[in-house]
Structure formats: C-alpha cells, structure tokens
Amino acid sequence: MGTALVYAIVFIIVAIVVGALIVQLATKLAAGFKPSLGNAVATVIVGLIASWIASWILHMVLSGGTGSLIGIVVAFLVNALVINFMIKTPAGGQMGYGKACLVSLIQYIIYIVLGAIVAFIFGAAVIGMMGGVH
C-alpha cells in the first residue's frame, strides 16, 4: 500500500514537471518568450484544477457524449484563460487571450503526440511479450 502511494506521488510530480516543461516550450513557440519553471508549474497545477472543476460542472449539467465533447472544449478554453492570467510577458503584462489559446493548442498537440508515442511503445512491448507465448 505504501509503495503504491509513493509511486503515485512520484508520478504526479513527474507529470506536473513535464507539463510545466511543455508549457514553457509552447509559450516559447507561440509567444516568443519562456516563463520561469516555477511559474509554469503553478500554471499547470491551477490549470488542471480549474479545467477539472469546469469539466465536472459541465458533466453534472450535460450527460452522455455531448458533455464529454463540450468538456474538452471548455477545458481548453479554461486552460487558455489560466495561461493568460498567470504567465506574464517579460514586460510584465498579459500575453493576450489569443496567444494563450495558441499556447494551449500547442500544449494539447504535444500531449497528444506524447500520448501516441507512449501508447505505441507500451503496445509494442505488450505485443512483443505475447510473441513468446505459443
């Protein structure tokens, strides 16, 4: 039980740090500057919590597949809103909601690509293990 808890905590910490690095990369690509790692970590945590709350409320109101599809869009827009409010330009102002949406879009694309790579690697590993079973 204790080992599983330690693994879960380590996984959450690694996922937040990787998410922060992705936010830094997406901000560098979309807005031309790189926020600090601490700011990116705080943005990822607040974005996750805010998106989760918005999606949960939406699922309470809408049921079925429609709620899930709209939930993804709402989570995207809420994430962009959090990015706009929390990540400041080097001059100290907000980057603008349009650029924040672009940062969020790049962030989602990177997440999808990383997910596909991980799924491919684990799928290949499982199929490789099944190849030895006759």
C-alpha atoms as one frame of an Amber mdcrd trajectory, in Angstrom:
protein
   0.000   0.000   0.000   2.782   2.423   0.939   4.783   1.650  -2.192   1.795
   2.359  -4.412   1.309   5.712  -2.686   4.957   6.629  -3.226   4.717   5.623
  -6.898   1.540   7.699  -7.298   3.136  10.767  -5.705   6.290  10.421  -7.828
   4.138  10.003 -10.963   2.106  13.129 -10.147   5.257  15.178  -9.502   6.901
  13.989 -12.733   3.688  14.652 -14.700   3.450  18.200 -13.333   7.103  18.941
 -14.121   6.758  17.507 -17.653   3.576  19.547 -18.092   5.437  22.669 -16.957
   8.247  21.999 -19.436   5.636  21.590 -22.170   4.030  24.903 -21.155   7.459
  26.555 -21.347   8.055  25.097 -24.823   4.583  26.040 -26.057   4.962  29.586
 -24.722   8.360  29.904 -26.381   6.904  28.727 -29.710   3.700  30.791 -29.584
   4.617  33.973 -27.705   8.385  34.156 -28.172   9.421  34.065 -24.509   9.959
  31.372 -21.897   8.334  31.685 -18.458  10.145  30.521 -15.358   9.762  26.885
 -14.314   8.066  27.868 -11.054   5.528  29.986 -12.896   4.906  27.177 -15.379
   4.450  24.624 -12.563   1.931  26.892 -10.813   0.123  27.438 -14.116  -0.097
  23.689 -14.763  -1.471  22.986 -11.283  -4.041  25.790 -11.395  -4.966  24.899
 -14.986  -5.527  21.245 -14.062  -7.698  22.133 -11.084  -9.705  24.789 -12.945
 -10.228  22.559 -16.002 -11.261  19.649 -13.796 -13.804  21.791 -11.930 -15.228
  23.229 -15.166 -15.498  19.774 -16.754 -17.080  18.322 -13.607 -19.713  21.062
 -13.509 -20.396  20.555 -17.202 -20.795  16.799 -16.733 -23.282  17.489 -13.945
 -25.368  19.613 -16.321 -24.941  17.622 -19.538 -24.864  13.853 -19.668 -23.539
  11.473 -22.286 -21.110  12.074 -25.104 -22.145  15.694 -25.614 -20.909  16.611
 -22.150 -17.556  14.970 -22.829 -17.013  16.746 -26.133 -18.065  20.110 -24.782
 -15.981  19.389 -21.670 -12.836  19.100 -23.781 -13.541  22.464 -25.409 -14.342
  24.093 -22.067 -11.185  22.616 -20.505  -9.173  24.024 -23.427 -10.678  27.497
 -23.004 -10.255  27.449 -19.214  -6.636  26.324 -19.620  -6.041  29.204 -22.027
  -7.650  31.597 -19.537  -5.365  30.373 -16.750  -2.336  30.693 -19.026  -3.381
  34.229 -19.939  -3.776  35.264 -16.306  -0.746  33.528 -14.810   2.012  33.708
 -17.431   3.246  37.251 -17.867   5.325  38.638 -20.703   8.848  39.847 -19.911
   7.398  43.378 -19.839   5.034  42.284 -17.061   1.708  42.354 -18.906  -0.643
  39.640 -20.040   0.124  37.936 -23.339  -3.460  38.163 -24.597  -6.146  35.522
 -24.803  -5.446  34.729 -28.469  -1.812  33.875 -27.792  -2.862  31.966 -24.686
  -5.227  29.887 -26.851  -2.338  29.222 -29.221  -0.134  28.173 -26.286  -2.910
  25.873 -25.054  -3.380  24.411 -28.551   0.340  23.687 -28.900   0.276  22.193
 -25.403  -2.624  19.870 -26.333  -0.897  18.842 -29.590   2.284  17.949 -27.682
   0.220  15.962 -25.158  -1.480  14.025 -27.965   1.826  13.268 -29.695   3.452
  12.153 -26.412   0.413  10.004 -25.606   0.582   8.354 -29.023   4.312   7.661
 -28.614   3.825   6.168 -25.140   0.869   4.070 -26.348   2.944   2.811 -29.284
   5.871   1.897 -27.045   3.709   0.081 -24.499   1.685  -1.574 -27.265   4.851
  -2.811 -28.918   6.116  -4.098 -25.571   2.879  -5.992 -24.917   2.828  -7.478
 -28.411   6.489  -8.397 -28.029   5.708 -10.230 -24.794   2.836 -12.030 -26.460
   5.138 -13.174 -29.271   6.924 -15.502 -26.887   3.666 -17.156 -25.821   2.661
 -20.063 -28.039
